[in-house]
């Protein structure tokens, strides 16, 4: 075992370099109460920071941006020497993203954006410490690596949009549980994005509380590196990570469609897996921009005449916009065994094959939504949960059949561009040829 590997009895030694507010005192109390950590002290005078670090030899240093650290040259770089230095975690406000970026470039291993919880603080300390152990182990092995070997291109995640042209058909329930199912089947990274900017409720469905939303993230998207972007996602206990919608309508109004396209491309570039987007039930520039970015589209409908009629119209629109329908999976939700509408009649009416049916389970779905726990966690043995799991198997099988060295968004054939050229003709049909008139 390497000398820097932590034993079960060893505590993580933590030092605070605090700012002028009371967050430092609160963090000190949290660390003191954690038996796996040893609190070494709180430093407010930066002139003593380096000397204190060298004397106490902490494993992790929590560093508040408001301490003025960035005005002290390469102090961060000196504190975080590769083999002997501690892990540096930067503490900042959301509006201090540029300062966080500078600190990360200077050698910090992680960051926390205020406000954060006790659990987030403890998790960040442990994660930064483990990353430091890994970094030291890799550095010690450098002489054994073959020179000139280039790192393979990082695979991208597949973007799957879940959409229905009619509200109230269970689109959010399908999206949430599909994300959980894909994570279980593939054991890959799965990111769930709430694409309903105005009335999104995935945070409620998953019982998530966070101050970092799409509204706070998008204005700084071009300034964020991948590490900061990943840390902005909320980790759910099901294994998926979540980006929630803005909590206020005025924030949603400031978002532009092209920002959504760039965001999904950035999330896809974080690594192999899936990005599931719950799209709101309206065909506008925002939903079309999401359809532009997706590699697969799941269309949800129910065995009701109005829902089926809307689905038929939407499929016609996709054809008019030259959308690749082979990338579309039609899902029939709320299938009731005693329904008068038969599956073959639905498929004949739509002219499209139903990829998956999902059983009608009103009691389990309602309980799942009210408790904020996905069906696949709380009612995994229900028929609805099994059907969604089968849908996930179909999607993973389809992906496996297609070899993709790199998934890229092609804006040159964007649906929003085609529709935007003449928005009033979005649902336009070619008129039938007029009957030939007989000349008198």
FENRAMO-V464254 format. One record per residue. N is the residue number from 1. OMEGA is omega in whole degrees, -180 to 180 (999 if undefined). D_LAST is the distance of its C-alpha to the last C-alpha in whole Angstrom. Layout:
n=<N,N>
omega=<OMEGA,OMEGA>
d_last=<D_LAST,D_LAST>
This chain:
n=<1,2,3,4,5,6,7,8,9,10,11,12,13,14,15,16,17,18,19,20,21,22,23,24,25,26,27,28,29,30,31,32,33,34,35,36,37,38,39,40,41,42,43,44,45,46,47,48,49,50,51,52,53,54,55,56,57,58,59,60,61,62,63,64,65,66,67,68,69,70,71,72,73,74,75,76,77,78,79,80,81,82,83,84,85,86,87,88,89,90,91,92,93,94,95,96,97,98,99,100,101,102,103,104,105,106,107,108,109,110,111,112,113,114,115,116,117,118,119,120,121,122,123,124,125,126,127,128,129,130,131,132,133,134,135,136,137,138,139,140,141,142,143,144,145,146,147,148,149,150,151,152,153,154,155,156,157,158,159,160,161,162,163,164,165,166,167,168,169,170,171,172,173,174,175,176,177,178,179,180,181,182,183,184,185,186,187,188,189,190,191,192,193,194,195,196,197,198,199,200,201,202,203,204,205,206,207,208,209,210,211,212,213,214,215,216,217,218,219,220,221,222,223,224,225,226,227,228,229,230,231,232,233,234,235,236,237,238,239,240,241,242,243,244,245,246,247,248,249,250,251,252,253,254,255,256,257,258,259,260,261,262,263,264,265,266,267,268,269,270,271,272,273,274,275,276,277,278,279,280,281,282,283,284,285,286,287,288,289,290,291,292,293,294,295,296,297,298,299,300,301,302,303,304,305,306,307,308,309,310,311,312,313,314,315,316,317,318,319,320,321,322,323,324,325,326,327,328,329,330,331,332,333,334,335,336,337,338,339,340,341,342,343,344,345,346,347,348,349,350,351,352,353,354,355,356,357,358,359,360,361,362,363,364,365,366,367,368,369,370,371,372,373,374,375,376,377,378,379,380,381,382,383,384,385,386,387,388,389,390,391,392,393,394,395,396,397,398,399,400,401,402,403,404,405,406,407,408,409,410,411,412,413,414,415,416,417,418,419,420,421,422,423,424,425,426,427,428,429,430,431,432,433,434,435,436,437,438,439,440>
omega=<177,-176,-177,179,-176,174,-179,-177,-174,177,175,-176,-172,176,179,168,-165,174,-176,-177,-175,-179,179,178,178,179,179,179,179,-178,179,-177,-178,-177,180,-177,176,-180,-176,179,-178,-178,176,-180,-175,180,-180,-172,-176,180,-180,179,-180,-178,-174,179,179,173,-178,175,173,-169,180,179,-176,173,-180,-175,-176,177,-178,172,-175,-177,179,-180,180,-179,-174,176,-171,-174,-174,-174,179,170,-179,174,-179,177,-175,172,180,-179,-179,-176,-180,177,177,180,179,180,179,177,-179,176,178,-177,-178,-180,175,179,-180,-6,178,-175,176,-179,179,178,-179,179,-179,180,-180,-179,180,180,179,177,178,176,180,180,-180,179,179,180,180,-180,-175,-179,-178,-178,178,-179,174,180,-177,179,180,-180,-177,180,-178,177,176,-180,180,178,177,-170,170,177,178,178,176,-179,177,-177,-178,178,179,-178,-178,-176,174,178,179,-179,180,179,-180,-176,-173,-174,178,177,178,179,178,-177,176,-178,175,-170,-174,-175,179,-178,178,177,178,-179,-179,179,-178,173,-179,176,179,-179,177,180,179,-175,-172,179,-178,-171,-178,-179,-174,170,-174,-179,179,180,179,-179,179,179,-179,178,177,-175,175,-179,179,173,-168,169,-173,-179,177,-178,-176,-178,-178,176,180,-179,-178,-178,180,-179,-179,176,178,179,179,-180,-179,176,179,180,178,-178,-180,176,-175,-180,-176,170,-179,-178,174,-174,-179,-169,175,176,177,-177,-178,-180,178,178,177,177,175,-171,-172,175,175,-179,175,-180,-176,174,178,-180,174,-174,-178,180,179,179,178,179,178,178,-178,178,176,178,179,178,179,-180,177,175,-179,-176,176,177,-176,175,-180,-176,178,-176,177,180,-177,-173,-178,-179,179,-179,-178,-176,-178,177,178,-178,179,-180,-179,-175,-175,-177,174,-178,-177,171,179,-174,176,-177,-173,-178,-180,-179,180,179,179,-180,-178,-178,179,180,-179,178,-176,173,-172,-177,-175,-180,179,-180,180,179,179,179,179,176,177,176,178,178,179,-178,178,178,178,179,-178,-179,-177,179,180,175,179,-180,-177,175,-178,-176,-177,178,-173,177,-177,178,180,-180,-176,180,178,-174,-177,180,-179,-180,-176,174,174,180,178,-179,-179,180,180,179,178,180,179,999>
d_last=<102,101,103,101,99,99,102,101,104,103,102,99,101,99,99,97,97,95,94,95,93,94,92,95,97,95,94,98,98,96,97,101,99,98,101,99,99,102,102,104,103,101,101,100,102,100,103,104,101,102,106,105,103,105,108,106,104,101,98,96,95,93,92,91,89,90,94,93,93,90,92,95,94,94,96,93,93,97,97,95,97,95,98,100,98,97,93,92,89,88,87,85,82,78,78,81,78,79,83,83,81,84,86,84,84,88,89,88,87,85,84,84,82,83,83,84,86,89,88,85,89,91,88,87,91,91,88,89,93,91,89,92,94,91,91,95,94,92,94,97,95,93,96,95,91,90,89,85,83,80,79,76,73,72,70,67,66,63,61,59,57,57,54,52,49,51,54,57,56,60,59,62,64,62,63,66,67,65,67,71,69,69,72,74,72,72,75,73,73,70,69,67,65,64,60,60,61,61,62,63,66,67,71,71,70,73,75,75,77,76,76,74,71,67,68,71,70,67,68,71,69,69,73,74,75,74,78,77,74,75,78,75,74,75,77,77,79,76,77,73,73,71,69,68,66,67,69,67,64,64,66,62,60,62,61,58,56,57,61,60,59,62,64,63,63,67,67,66,68,71,71,70,69,66,65,63,61,60,57,56,53,50,48,49,51,54,53,50,53,55,53,53,56,56,57,56,54,55,53,54,52,54,52,51,47,47,49,47,44,45,46,43,41,44,44,40,41,43,41,39,42,43,46,48,47,50,53,52,54,52,55,55,58,59,59,60,61,60,57,54,52,52,52,50,47,48,47,44,43,44,43,46,50,52,55,58,58,61,63,63,66,66,70,71,68,69,73,72,70,73,76,74,75,72,71,72,76,76,74,74,74,71,68,66,69,69,65,65,67,65,62,65,66,62,62,65,64,61,62,65,62,61,63,63,66,64,62,60,57,54,53,51,48,49,47,48,47,43,43,44,42,39,41,38,36,39,37,34,32,29,26,24,21,18,15,12,9,6,4,0>
